[in-house]
Amino acid sequence: MKIKELLLNGRSFSELLKQFSIEAKDVKIQDEDTILQDSNRQHKDIVKESICIEGKNKDGIVNFFGTLHYNLLDQLAVFEVQGYEQVQQAG
């Protein structure tokens, strides 16, 4: 299961997106496939990784920076926001 799907199962991540008027289809987790396929993580149950999540809304792009806590066995994910930046659309 993709990290994005796991995060969307939780209320706090959905609320974060709602706060910035971002729809789930407009969210991209940078390097998601790399995080999931890292061979060093195969023997760990819990992953803690610094990540960037990009979301698009009518005003432009919002980049969220923070820590992903991902439990491989229970298929649970939590994103701990540490900061964000709003990038305005040109035009």
VEXMIVEX-813702 format. One record per residue (C-alpha): residue in one letter; chain; x, y, z. Coordinates in nm, 2 decimals. Example, Ala and Ser with C-alpha at 12.3 -4.5 7.8 and 13.67 -1.06 7.14 Angstrom:
// VEXMIVEX-813702
('A','A',(1.23,-0.45,0.78))
('S','A',(1.37,-0.11,0.71))
***
This chain:
// VEXMIVEX-813702
('M','A',(0.00,0.00,0.00))
('K','A',(0.13,0.35,-0.09))
('I','A',(0.22,0.59,0.19))
('K','A',(-0.02,0.85,0.05))
('E','A',(-0.31,0.61,0.09))
('L','A',(-0.21,0.52,0.45))
('L','A',(-0.18,0.89,0.54))
('L','A',(-0.52,0.96,0.39))
('N','A',(-0.67,0.69,0.62))
('G','A',(-0.59,0.92,0.91))
('R','A',(-0.79,1.22,1.01))
('S','A',(-0.50,1.45,1.09))
('F','A',(-0.35,1.43,0.74))
('S','A',(-0.69,1.48,0.58))
('E','A',(-0.75,1.79,0.80))
('L','A',(-0.41,1.93,0.70))
('L','A',(-0.50,1.91,0.34))
('K','A',(-0.84,2.06,0.40))
('Q','A',(-0.68,2.35,0.59))
('F','A',(-0.48,2.44,0.28))
('S','A',(-0.77,2.36,0.03))
('I','A',(-0.57,2.07,-0.12))
('E','A',(-0.75,1.77,-0.27))
('A','A',(-0.61,1.42,-0.22))
('K','A',(-0.55,1.37,-0.59))
('D','A',(-0.32,1.67,-0.59))
('V','A',(-0.08,1.53,-0.33))
('K','A',(0.26,1.39,-0.42))
('I','A',(0.50,1.24,-0.17))
('Q','A',(0.85,1.30,-0.30))
('D','A',(1.06,0.98,-0.33))
('E','A',(0.78,0.76,-0.21))
('D','A',(0.89,0.46,-0.42))
('T','A',(1.24,0.49,-0.30))
('I','A',(1.13,0.50,0.07))
('L','A',(0.92,0.19,0.02))
('Q','A',(1.18,-0.01,-0.17))
('D','A',(1.49,0.07,0.05))
('S','A',(1.65,-0.26,0.12))
('N','A',(1.78,-0.14,0.45))
('R','A',(1.43,-0.11,0.58))
('Q','A',(1.33,-0.47,0.51))
('H','A',(1.43,-0.58,0.86))
('K','A',(1.27,-0.29,1.04))
('D','A',(0.91,-0.27,1.15))
('I','A',(0.90,0.10,1.20))
('V','A',(1.05,0.36,0.96))
('K','A',(1.12,0.72,1.05))
('E','A',(1.21,0.93,0.75))
('S','A',(1.23,1.31,0.67))
('I','A',(1.02,1.37,0.37))
('C','A',(0.86,1.65,0.16))
('I','A',(0.50,1.63,0.05))
('E','A',(0.38,1.85,-0.23))
('G','A',(0.02,1.96,-0.27))
('K','A',(-0.14,2.18,-0.53))
('N','A',(-0.43,2.42,-0.47))
('K','A',(-0.58,2.71,-0.66))
('D','A',(-0.31,2.95,-0.53))
('G','A',(-0.01,2.73,-0.63))
('I','A',(0.20,2.46,-0.47))
('V','A',(0.24,2.40,-0.10))
('N','A',(0.54,2.20,0.02))
('F','A',(0.51,2.03,0.36))
('F','A',(0.83,1.93,0.53))
('G','A',(0.84,1.69,0.82))
('T','A',(0.89,1.34,0.95))
('L','A',(0.71,1.03,0.83))
('H','A',(0.65,0.76,1.09))
('Y','A',(0.56,0.44,0.91))
('N','A',(0.47,0.10,1.07))
('L','A',(0.54,-0.17,0.81))
('L','A',(0.36,-0.45,1.00))
('D','A',(0.04,-0.26,1.08))
('Q','A',(0.03,-0.05,0.76))
('L','A',(0.00,0.27,0.96))
('A','A',(0.15,0.61,0.87))
('V','A',(0.17,0.94,1.04))
('F','A',(0.32,1.26,0.91))
('E','A',(0.46,1.51,1.16))
('V','A',(0.47,1.85,1.00))
('Q','A',(0.77,2.06,1.08))
('G','A',(0.72,2.34,0.83))
('Y','A',(0.58,2.44,0.50))
('E','A',(0.62,2.68,0.21))
('Q','A',(0.37,2.83,-0.03))
('V','A',(0.49,2.87,-0.39))
('Q','A',(0.27,3.11,-0.58))
('Q','A',(0.17,3.03,-0.94))
('A','A',(0.31,3.27,-1.20))
('G','A',(0.06,3.47,-1.39))
***
